[in-house]
Amino acid sequence: MKDFTRSQLALRNGAEREEIWIAYQGVIYDVTNSRLWKDGKHYEHWAGQDLTEELADAPHDTKVFEKLHVIGRLIV
């Protein structure tokens, strides 16, 4: 699995580049083709960042990540 920095993840926010990525628990997921992440936004969440701490406020659990394509690993 390829490693990416927070800076590299931040560029995949739907505005800087076409790719739209999010991270959760150290894993980076591609949400580019998700209708729920149009333009890098999903309700009050923004792409290009680690959403681990924000999941507690979400109406869904971690199973949502099972449907997403894994891009790599977020390194700190």
C-alpha positions in Angstrom: 0.0 0.0 0.0 1.4 3.4 -0.9 2.0 6.1 1.7 0.7 9.6 1.5 1.3 12.7 3.7 -1.5 15.0 5.0 -0.3 17.6 2.4 -0.8 15.1 -0.4 -4.2 14.2 0.9 -5.2 17.9 1.2 -4.6 18.3 -2.5 -7.3 15.8 -3.3 -10.1 17.9 -2.0 -12.2 18.2 -5.2 -10.9 21.7 -5.9 -7.1 21.5 -6.3 -7.3 18.3 -8.4 -10.0 16.0 -9.9 -9.4 13.3 -7.3 -11.5 13.4 -4.1 -10.0 11.5 -1.2 -10.8 11.2 2.5 -8.9 9.4 5.3 -10.3 7.3 8.1 -8.1 5.6 10.8 -5.0 5.9 8.7 -6.4 4.6 5.5 -7.1 6.9 2.4 -10.2 6.3 0.4 -11.2 7.5 -3.1 -14.7 9.1 -3.1 -14.2 10.8 -6.5 -17.1 8.9 -8.1 -19.5 9.1 -5.1 -22.5 11.2 -5.7 -22.4 11.9 -1.9 -19.0 13.7 -2.2 -19.8 16.1 -5.1 -17.3 18.9 -5.3 -15.5 17.5 -2.3 -18.3 18.2 0.2 -20.5 15.8 2.1 -22.9 17.6 4.3 -20.6 19.5 6.8 -17.6 17.4 6.0 -14.8 18.3 3.5 -12.6 16.0 1.4 -8.8 16.1 1.5 -8.6 15.5 5.2 -8.7 12.9 7.9 -12.3 12.4 9.1 -11.6 9.9 11.9 -12.7 12.2 14.7 -15.8 13.3 12.7 -17.3 9.9 12.4 -18.8 10.0 15.8 -21.2 12.7 14.5 -22.2 10.8 11.4 -25.5 9.0 11.0 -23.7 5.8 9.8 -21.0 3.5 11.1 -17.7 2.3 9.7 -19.3 -0.1 7.3 -19.6 2.7 4.8 -15.9 2.5 4.2 -16.1 -1.1 3.1 -17.7 0.1 -0.2 -14.9 2.6 -1.0 -11.7 2.0 -3.0 -8.6 2.2 -0.8 -5.9 4.5 -2.2 -3.2 4.1 0.4 -2.1 4.8 3.9 -2.0 8.2 5.6 1.4 8.8 7.3 1.8 11.3 10.0 
